[in-house]
Amino acid sequence: MTAPRISYADFAKLAPGVPEGLAAIGKAVGTSGLGKDLLELIKLRASQLNGCAFCLQFHLNLARSLQVPAEKLDLLATWHDAPVYSDRERVALAYAEQLTLSARGDISDALYQQTLAEFGPGDLSFLTASIAHINAWNRIGKALRFAPPIKAGTP
C-alpha cells in the first residue's frame, strides 16, 4: 500500500474552489435525469480503469447506499460478459471505457452513434460530462494518493 501524498481535506484547503467547481459539475449531471445507478456504474468503471482507489471506494459506498444490485457491482470489471446489465447500461459502459481510454484511440463513430441513439443529444452531453468529471477526480485522487474513504459519502 502506498501512503497518501495529500489528504482530500488538505487538497480542498490548498486548492480552494477546485473541489467546489468539480462538485458543481457533479450536481449538474446528478440532476440531469440520467439515473443515479447508471452514473455510479460509469464512475466505478472509469475508476477501475484509472486505478483510483479513493474514487473506487467512494463510488462503491454511494452505489451501495443507492442499493445498486450487488451483482452489478461485483461483475463490473467483466461487464462485457455479464448478463446483469441492461442495454442502456452496456452502451454507457462502452462509451465510458472508450472516453476514459481515449489516449489509446479515438471514440469510434459507431459507438458514438449507438450512444446518441440510446441517450439523445442532451443526455449524451451529460453522460460525456459525467465521464470527463470522474476522470478528472481519478487523476487528482491517484496523483495525490487520497486515502480511500471508509464510510459512505465521506471524502
Secondary structure, 3 states (H helix, E strand, C coil): CCCCCCCHHHHHHHCCCHHHHHHHHHHHHHCCCCCHHHHHHHHHHHHHHHCCHHHHHHHHHHHHHCCCCHHHHHCHHHHHHCCCCCHHHHHHHHHHHHHHCHHHCCCCHHHHHHHHHHHHHHHHHHHHHHHHHHHHHHHHHHHHCCCCCCCCCCC
